[in-house]
């Protein structure tokens, strides 16, 4: 079942880092949904399937839960996932931390271990900073969903992303809904990476009375199609090439409104096609495929 995600910031002792593309500065309203190959909103079990048993976990007084996993045997790299109190089954934040300076973290080409000045060269000047004691200093960037930490030696030690999509993008921009032609083309002939880019972390596919979702990180899914989501999408979207979008007896676009949830945009196929509905949610300033109903 789909559930809402509560937006709340919680500090952890673990640090996490995402990579920043060289020479680029942070701009207004930037939302990064992915870190270390995981997307915000993925189901909690995907982290356990990817990494096994957490090395540390706990629950805060407000109901938020965190789980930490070891990424390197020498303890030079960790990842921490937080799960919001209103839905502890989906990833609300991702934080990677440590001193390993050789691992690709998948965030703007940033590397752990660079100094504070180099970090600001990549990301721009932070909006604010705060003392976090023995862990050093946290740098905060307004109108984004990430923060970074530099340790007491002035070295980048952490990157964290979190789900503040509703704060950054409180109103949907309907003009950003992809055209059916674009969706059809990518689902049929796109690369694994192109298909995954269209999908939300909590995507569910309903097909032959089964429910399919991602069981591992997007990085693993891109390489191996571990959950068979990509191959299933290609299979059930084959006949979308025959859709006549000008015939409202065959194809319509609508809005799904459910009390207590953000509205969703729906591409509906009336008859003659395996897929009955493709449902989009507005997340991080773009529309992502949230459900595919092929029952």
C-alpha positions in Angstrom: 0.0 0.0 0.0 1.2 3.5 -0.8 1.6 5.8 2.2 2.5 9.4 2.8 6.0 10.5 3.9 6.4 13.0 6.8 9.0 15.6 6.2 11.3 16.1 9.3 15.0 16.6 9.7 16.9 14.4 12.2 20.6 14.6 12.9 22.7 11.4 13.0 26.2 10.7 14.1 26.9 9.1 10.8 27.9 11.4 7.9 27.0 10.9 4.2 28.2 12.3 0.9 27.0 12.8 -2.6 29.1 13.7 -5.6 29.0 17.1 -7.2 29.8 17.8 -10.8 32.9 19.8 -11.1 32.6 23.5 -11.9 28.8 23.5 -11.1 27.3 25.6 -8.4 24.2 24.9 -6.4 21.2 26.7 -8.0 17.8 27.4 -6.6 15.2 24.6 -6.2 17.6 21.7 -6.8 16.3 18.3 -5.7 18.5 15.2 -5.9 16.5 12.0 -5.5 19.5 9.6 -5.5 22.5 8.8 -3.5 24.8 5.8 -3.7 22.5 4.3 -6.2 19.4 4.4 -4.0 16.4 6.6 -4.6 14.4 8.4 -1.9 11.1 6.7 -1.5 12.3 3.2 -2.1 11.0 0.5 0.2 12.9 -0.2 3.3 13.4 -3.9 2.4 15.5 -2.9 -0.6 18.3 -1.6 1.7 18.3 -4.9 3.6 18.3 -6.9 0.4 21.2 -4.9 -0.9 23.4 -4.8 2.2 22.1 -7.4 4.6 21.7 -6.9 8.3 22.2 -3.3 9.6 25.1 -2.7 11.9 23.1 -0.3 13.9 19.5 0.8 14.1 17.2 2.7 16.4 14.0 4.6 16.9 13.6 8.3 17.9 11.0 9.7 20.2 9.1 11.1 17.3 8.7 7.7 15.7 11.4 8.1 13.0 13.6 5.0 12.5 17.2 4.8 11.2 19.3 1.9 10.0 23.0 2.0 9.3 25.0 -0.4 7.0 28.7 -0.9 6.5 29.8 -0.2 3.0 33.5 -1.1 3.4 34.9 -3.9 5.6 37.5 -1.5 7.0 34.7 0.7 8.3 35.8 3.6 6.1 32.4 4.1 4.6 28.8 3.8 6.0 25.3 4.5 4.7 22.4 5.4 6.9 18.7 5.4 5.9 16.0 7.2 7.8 12.3 6.2 7.6 9.6 8.7 8.5 7.2 8.1 11.4 4.1 8.1 9.2 5.5 5.5 6.9 8.5 3.6 8.2 8.5 1.3 5.2 10.0 3.9 2.7 13.3 5.7 2.6 12.9 9.3 3.8 16.7 10.2 3.8 20.0 8.7 2.8 23.3 9.6 4.3 26.8 8.3 3.3 29.7 9.1 5.5 33.3 8.1 6.3 36.8 8.8 5.1 37.0 6.6 2.0 38.0 8.9 -0.9 37.9 6.4 -3.8 34.3 5.3 -3.9 31.9 6.7 -6.4 29.0 8.0 -4.3 26.8 9.0 -7.3 26.4 12.7 -6.3 27.8 15.4 -8.6 31.2 13.8 -8.8 32.0 14.8 -5.2 34.7 12.8 -3.3 35.0 12.4 0.4 38.2 13.8 1.8 38.4 17.0 -0.2 38.8 20.2 1.9 36.1 22.7 2.7 37.3 25.2 0.1 37.2 22.5 -2.6 33.7 21.5 -1.5 32.5 25.0 -1.9 34.1 25.1 -5.3 31.9 22.2 -6.3 28.7 23.2 -4.5 28.9 27.0 -4.0 28.8 28.8 -0.7 26.5 27.3 1.8 23.5 29.2 3.1 24.4 28.5 6.7 26.6 26.2 8.8 26.3 24.7 12.3 28.7 23.3 14.8 28.1 19.5 15.2 30.7 19.0 17.9 33.1 16.0 17.4 31.8 15.5 13.9 32.8 19.0 12.8 30.6 21.3 10.8 27.4 20.8 8.8 27.0 23.0 5.7 23.4 23.7 4.7 22.2 24.8 1.2 18.8 26.5 1.0 16.3 25.5 -1.7 17.9 22.1 -2.1 17.4 18.7 -0.4 21.0 18.0 0.6 23.6 19.0 3.2 27.2 18.1 3.7 29.6 17.8 6.6 33.2 18.5 7.0 35.1 17.0 9.9 37.3 18.7 12.5 40.2 18.5 10.1 38.3 20.4 7.5 37.7 17.4 5.2 34.4 16.5 3.5 33.1 13.5 5.5 29.4 13.3 4.7 26.5 13.9 2.3 22.9 13.6 3.1 19.7 13.9 0.9 16.2 14.0 2.3 12.6 14.1 1.1 11.6 17.8 1.3 9.9 17.7 -2.1 6.7 19.2 -0.9 8.5 22.1 0.7 10.6 22.9 -2.4 7.8 22.2 -4.9 4.4 22.9 -3.1 2.5 23.3 -6.4 2.5 21.0 -9.3 3.6 22.2 -12.7 1.3 20.4 -15.1 3.3 21.5 -18.0 6.1 19.2 -16.9 4.0 16.1 -17.4 5.8 14.1 -20.1 4.0 13.5 -23.4 2.6 10.0 -24.0 4.8 9.8 -27.0 7.9 10.3 -24.9 6.8 7.8 -22.3 5.8 5.2 -24.9 9.2 5.5 -26.7 11.3 5.2 -23.6 9.3 2.3 -22.1 9.6 0.4 -25.3 13.1 1.2 -26.6 14.9 3.1 -23.9 18.0 1.9 -22.1 17.8 0.6 -18.5 19.0 4.0 -17.3 16.5 5.9 -19.3 13.6 3.8 -18.1 14.7 4.0 -14.4 14.9 7.8 -14.7 11.2 7.9 -15.3 10.3 5.8 -12.2 9.7 6.7 -8.6 11.4 4.8 -5.9 8.1 3.4 -4.6 6.9 2.4 -8.0 4.4 -0.5 -8.0 3.3 -2.5 -11.0 0.1 -4.5 -10.8 0.2 -7.4 -13.3 -1.7 -10.8 -13.3 -2.8 -10.2 -9.7 0.9 -9.7 -8.5 2.5 -6.5 -7.2 6.0 -5.7 -8.3 8.4 -3.2 -6.7 12.1 -2.6 -6.5 14.0 -5.0 -4.3 17.5 -3.5 -4.6 19.1 -0.2 -5.3 18.5 1.6 -8.7 22.3 1.1 -9.4 21.9 -2.7 -9.0 18.6 -2.7 -10.9 20.2 -0.8 -13.8 23.0 -3.4 -14.0 21.1 -6.6 -13.4 17.4 -6.0 -13.5 17.3 -7.8 -10.2 13.6 -7.3 -9.6 12.7 -7.9 -13.3 10.9 -4.5 -13.3 12.6 -3.3 -16.4 11.9 -6.5 -18.4 8.3 -6.5 -17.2 7.8 -2.9 -18.3 9.2 -3.7 -21.7 6.9 -6.7 -22.0 3.6 -5.0 -21.0 4.2 -1.8 -22.9 4.8 -3.4 -26.3 1.3 -2.6 -27.5 1.4 1.0 -26.5 2.8 1.8 -30.0 -0.8 1.3 -31.3 -2.5 3.8 -29.0 -4.4 6.5 -30.7 -4.2 9.5 -28.3 -6.7 11.4 -30.4 -9.5 8.9 -29.7 -11.0 9.6 -26.3 -12.7 6.2 -26.4 -9.2 4.7 -26.3 -7.0 7.2 -24.4 -7.7 9.9 -21.8 -5.7 11.8 -19.3 -7.2 12.6 -15.9 -6.3 13.6 -12.3 -6.6 11.2 -9.4 -7.6 12.8 -6.1 -7.4 10.9 -2.9 -8.1 12.6 0.5 -4.8 13.1 2.4 -2.6 12.5 -0.6 -1.2 14.7 -3.3 -3.1 14.5 -6.6 -1.7 12.2 -9.3 -1.9 12.5 -13.1 -3.1 9.5 -15.0 -2.8 8.2 -18.5 -5.7 5.9 -19.0 -6.0 3.3 -21.8 -9.7 2.4 -22.2 -9.5 -0.9 -24.1 -7.3 -3.1 -26.3 -4.0 -2.7 -24.3 -2.2 -4.6 -21.6 -1.5 -1.5 -19.5 -4.7 0.1 -18.3 -3.2 3.0 -16.4 0.1 4.8 -15.9 -0.1 7.0 -12.8 2.4 9.8 -12.2 3.3 11.7 -9.0 4.9 15.1 -8.8 8.1 14.6 -6.9 11.2 16.8 -6.8 9.9 19.1 -9.5 9.1 16.4 -12.1 6.5 13.8 -12.8 7.6 10.2 -12.1 5.8 7.0 -12.8 4.3 5.9 -9.5 2.0 3.0 -10.6 1.4 0.9 -13.7 -1.8 -1.0 -13.6 -1.8 -3.9 -16.1 -4.5 -6.1 -14.4 
